[in-house]
Amino acid sequence: MGQIITPALISALFTGFSRKFQDAQTATPTDWQKIATLVPSSSKSTTYGWLGQFPQFREWVGDRALKDMAAHGYSIANKSFESSISVPRPDIEDDEVGVYGPLFEEMGRASSAHPDELVFSLLKAGAGTLCYDGQNFFDTDHPVYANTDGTGTATSVSNYDDGDGTGPTWYLLDVSRALKPLIFQKRRDYDLKAMVDGQDEAVFMRDEYRYGVDARVNVGFGFWQFAYASRQPLTKDSYAAARAAMKAFKADGGRPLGINPRLLVVPSALEGAARKIVVKDESAGNEWAGTAEVLSPAWLD
């Protein structure tokens, strides 16, 4: 004998589905926080006009020295994302809803993994996507100006080594700052909703209940100075060259930035090579052991 569908039953089902969704959402491991800073957004888009400005201290003699800084019009527009399913009314009547539990768990997992997908996809696209200074995030000619206000003669600085253009790309990042190399911007968090009212058109016309997750988020780039990409074979020499290049980065006006590259991000094909360089015991003759952590997310493959 089938179940009698009542509002209380539908409410109880949604509570159970929500619990499975939230439990899986919480249990899903993520990596995006390691390379991206979460920035709340309160409008259609957020403009990061202060990108390119690095605070600097001076001895306080006389009045404060207030400097006009170059403003950048780098904006990240929020995008809407969704994932939805339907549960046929007969399945509820026939007490077959248990088969949908894993599906709601997968929706929870997918909602936690989605920022990883967005963040690492953008990192992969960095050599062809513009950042705040009008250059691609990974580029060979970022302008660094002679004066702290972004004026004067510009010197071209590279945070990208294309090698011969055929090898897999690996990344060296400084993730020690308040703003990491990438930005994950959130306008509305991932949330499970239901359309289960008996007067709903889908229930009336198609005899089904609808459930969906949606969010408004997007990703963008922070300071290019905190990241380096290379397509050179990943060896001790190429790793050393990338570290040296990053440590030499300066702000407008020539002040050293004190870059500390401590995260080596690689696709799975390079994970072994990366660990041989930075994880292998220093007593084995590896001078770079312990200089960086290795991160090899599946989203880079």
C-alpha positions in Angstrom: 0.0 0.0 0.0 1.4 3.4 -1.0 2.0 6.4 1.3 -0.6 9.2 1.6 1.2 12.4 0.6 0.6 15.1 3.1 2.3 18.5 3.7 3.9 17.0 6.8 5.4 14.1 4.8 6.8 16.5 2.1 8.3 18.7 4.8 9.9 15.6 6.5 11.3 14.5 3.1 12.8 17.9 2.5 14.4 17.9 6.0 16.0 14.5 5.2 17.2 15.5 1.8 18.6 18.8 3.3 20.5 16.8 5.9 22.1 14.6 3.3 23.0 17.6 1.2 24.5 19.6 4.1 26.4 16.6 5.5 28.0 15.9 2.1 28.6 19.6 1.6 30.5 19.8 4.9 32.5 16.6 4.4 33.8 17.4 0.9 37.5 18.5 1.0 38.4 21.6 -1.0 41.6 23.3 -2.0 40.4 26.6 -3.4 41.0 28.4 -0.1 44.7 27.7 -0.4 45.1 29.9 -3.4 42.1 32.2 -3.4 40.8 34.8 -1.0 37.0 34.8 -0.2 35.6 38.3 -0.8 31.9 38.9 0.0 30.0 40.9 -2.6 26.9 43.0 -2.1 26.1 44.1 -5.6 25.9 43.0 -9.2 29.7 43.4 -9.5 32.6 44.5 -7.3 35.4 46.8 -8.5 38.9 46.3 -7.1 40.3 49.8 -7.8 43.0 49.4 -5.1 44.7 46.5 -6.9 48.3 47.4 -7.7 48.7 49.4 -4.4 51.1 48.0 -1.9 51.1 49.9 1.5 54.5 51.2 2.5 55.8 52.7 5.8 58.1 55.7 6.2 59.5 57.5 9.1 56.9 60.0 10.4 58.5 63.4 10.2 56.2 66.3 10.0 52.8 65.8 8.4 51.6 62.5 7.0 52.7 62.0 3.4 49.4 61.3 1.4 50.1 59.9 -2.0 47.7 59.7 -5.0 47.8 56.2 -6.3 46.9 54.9 -9.8 43.3 53.5 -9.7 42.5 50.3 -11.6 39.1 49.5 -13.0 39.3 45.7 -12.4 35.8 44.4 -11.8 34.4 40.9 -11.1 30.8 40.5 -12.1 28.8 37.9 -10.2 27.4 35.0 -12.1 24.4 32.7 -11.3 24.9 28.9 -11.1 22.4 26.2 -10.5 21.9 22.4 -10.2 18.4 21.0 -10.1 16.6 17.6 -10.0 13.0 16.4 -9.9 11.4 13.7 -7.8 8.3 12.0 -9.4 5.3 12.0 -7.1 4.7 8.3 -7.7 8.1 7.5 -6.2 7.1 9.2 -3.0 3.7 7.4 -3.0 5.5 4.1 -3.5 8.0 4.8 -0.8 10.9 4.8 -3.3 12.5 8.1 -2.1 15.5 6.3 -0.5 17.1 5.9 -3.9 17.3 9.8 -4.1 19.5 10.1 -1.0 22.8 9.6 -2.8 21.7 12.1 -5.4 21.2 14.8 -2.8 24.6 13.9 -1.2 26.2 14.3 -4.6 24.5 17.7 -5.0 26.1 18.7 -1.6 29.5 17.5 -2.8 29.2 19.3 -6.1 28.2 22.6 -4.3 31.4 22.4 -2.2 33.6 21.4 -5.2 32.2 24.1 -7.5 34.5 26.8 -6.2 37.5 24.5 -6.8 36.3 24.1 -10.4 36.1 27.8 -10.9 39.3 28.8 -9.1 41.6 26.2 -10.7 40.0 26.7 -14.1 40.9 30.4 -13.9 44.4 29.6 -12.8 44.8 27.4 -15.9 43.5 30.2 -18.1 45.8 32.8 -16.5 48.1 33.1 -19.6 45.2 34.2 -21.7 43.0 36.2 -19.2 43.5 39.8 -18.2 44.2 41.0 -14.7 44.1 44.5 -13.1 47.0 46.0 -15.1 45.5 45.2 -18.5 48.0 42.4 -19.1 47.3 38.6 -18.9 47.7 37.4 -15.4 50.6 35.3 -16.5 52.6 37.5 -18.9 56.1 38.5 -19.9 55.6 42.3 -19.8 53.7 43.5 -16.7 54.5 47.2 -16.3 56.2 48.3 -13.1 56.5 52.0 -12.9 59.4 54.2 -11.6 57.2 56.1 -9.2 55.0 54.8 -6.4 51.9 56.5 -7.9 52.1 54.5 -11.1 53.7 57.2 -13.2 57.1 57.5 -14.8 59.0 55.0 -17.0 57.7 51.5 -16.9 59.8 48.4 -16.8 58.5 45.1 -18.2 58.4 42.3 -15.7 57.6 38.6 -16.4 55.8 36.1 -14.2 55.5 33.5 -17.0 58.0 31.2 -18.8 56.3 29.5 -21.7 59.3 27.2 -22.3 58.9 25.6 -25.7 55.1 25.9 -25.4 54.5 22.1 -25.2 55.1 21.1 -21.6 52.4 21.0 -18.8 52.1 24.2 -16.8 53.2 24.4 -13.1 52.7 27.3 -10.7 54.6 28.8 -7.8 52.5 30.9 -5.5 52.9 33.2 -2.5 49.8 32.5 -0.4 51.0 34.1 2.8 49.3 37.5 2.2 45.9 38.8 3.2 45.0 38.7 -0.5 46.0 35.5 -2.2 46.8 35.3 -6.0 43.1 34.6 -6.9 39.8 35.9 -5.6 36.6 33.9 -5.0 33.8 36.4 -4.9 30.5 35.4 -3.3 27.2 37.3 -3.6 24.9 34.4 -2.5 25.9 31.1 -1.0 25.0 27.7 -2.3 21.6 26.7 -0.9 19.1 23.9 -1.4 15.6 25.0 -2.2 12.4 23.1 -3.0 9.2 23.6 -5.0 6.8 21.1 -3.4 3.6 23.0 -2.9 0.6 21.0 -4.2 -0.5 24.1 -6.1 2.9 24.4 -7.9 2.5 24.1 -11.7 5.1 21.3 -11.9 3.3 19.2 -9.3 0.0 19.8 -11.0 1.0 19.4 -14.6 3.9 16.9 -14.4 3.3 15.2 -11.0 6.8 15.9 -9.8 8.5 17.8 -7.0 11.5 20.0 -7.9 14.7 20.6 -5.8 17.6 22.8 -6.7 20.8 24.5 -5.5 21.8 27.9 -6.7 24.4 30.5 -5.9 25.8 33.8 -7.2 29.6 33.8 -7.3 32.6 34.4 -9.6 36.3 34.3 -9.6 39.1 36.8 -10.6 42.7 37.6 -10.1 44.5 39.4 -7.3 48.1 40.5 -7.6 50.1 38.9 -10.4 53.2 39.5 -8.3 52.1 36.6 -6.0 52.2 34.0 -8.8 54.5 32.5 -11.4 53.7 30.0 -14.1 56.1 27.9 -16.1 56.0 25.4 -18.9 59.6 24.5 -18.5 60.4 20.9 -17.4 60.0 20.9 -13.6 63.5 20.5 -12.4 65.6 21.9 -9.6 67.0 24.5 -12.0 63.6 25.7 -13.3 62.1 25.7 -9.8 65.1 27.8 -8.6 64.7 30.2 -11.5 61.0 30.7 -10.7 61.7 31.4 -7.0 64.5 33.9 -7.9 62.2 35.7 -10.3 59.4 36.1 -7.8 61.7 37.2 -5.0 63.0 40.0 -7.3 59.5 41.4 -7.9 59.2 45.1 -6.8 56.3 47.4 -6.4 55.9 50.7 -8.3 58.7 52.9 -7.1 61.2 50.1 -6.8 60.5 48.8 -3.3 61.1 45.0 -2.9 57.8 43.2 -2.1 59.3 40.5 0.1 57.6 37.7 -1.9 57.7 34.3 -0.2 56.7 31.6 -2.7 55.7 28.6 -0.6 53.1 26.7 -2.6 54.0 24.6 -5.7 50.8 23.8 -7.7 51.1 21.1 -10.3 49.0 18.8 -12.4 49.1 15.1 -11.5 51.6 14.4 -14.2 54.2 16.6 -12.4 53.4 15.6 -8.8 56.2 13.1 -8.5 58.7 15.6 -9.9 57.5 18.3 -7.6 57.8 16.1 -4.5 61.4 15.1 -5.5 62.3 18.7 -5.5 60.6 20.1 -2.4 59.7 17.1 -0.2 62.6 14.7 -0.5 64.9 14.8 2.6 67.6 17.5 2.4 70.1 15.0 3.6 69.8 13.3 0.3 71.4 16.3 -1.4 68.2 18.3 -2.2 68.8 21.9 -1.3 65.2 22.9 -2.0 63.6 20.4 0.4 61.0 22.1 2.6 61.0 25.4 0.6 57.4 24.8 -0.6 54.3 22.6 -0.1 53.0 20.6 -3.1 49.4 20.9 -4.2 48.1 18.7 -7.0 44.4 19.3 -7.5 42.5 17.1 -10.0 41.0 20.2 -11.5 44.3 21.1 -13.2 44.3 17.8 -15.3 
